[in-house]
Amino acid sequence: DYFDDYNSFSGRRSRPQAGRSQLDLYLEEPALELNMELDVLEFWHGSSMRYPVLSIMARDLLTIPVSTVASESAFSLGGKTISPARSALKPMTVQALVCLQDWRRAEYDITPMIDD
């Protein structure tokens, strides 16, 4: 019977203790030493079997690129790049335009890059 097979399988799977979330279990672990070297992404990768949801959240949050651009200048650039006439541009084209404007402002010689 399919239900017997399912019940047998589901009973063998390891489950968190009843009523306790992965976060509860993680917070009950002893704290790591403050001065130890730790690759945070590697830690969560290694903990993915114990805390699958927390490790996915950590990967998503910890891999967000950091920008050194002031937010005001980043958003003001948008109006110049994405005008009503250009609203149908594909994302890669917009990215190229933003990159070219940044190079122009920084006065880079982009000729060698274009020739490649």
Phi, psi and omega in degrees: 000136182298321182293324177295317177299316180297313180298321178296315179295312184293333177287337180275338182293142177282133181237150174298157179303145186307130175077007182243132181276169175300322179296317178302313181296318179297316182292340178276349178290152177297145180290148176280157179293141183293327186265006180280147177282136185212127171271106188298318179296321178293322177301311182289329175297316179291337181265008187293335178285322180283320185231071185299317182289315179298322181292324176293317178298317180298316179300316181295319184279323185280348180258012176289125181297141178267137179246140177263002180282135176298138186298325181297317181289327178295319181282329179290333178296328183302321181295329180281327183274315182255086176267169178304326180288336183255013186293347180264008180293147176284154182305321180295324178292317178299317179299318179296318178297316179297318179297314179297319177297321179295316178297319180298316179296326181275355179060042175281148171273106184265003182303314179298328181288325181288324181294334182290000000 
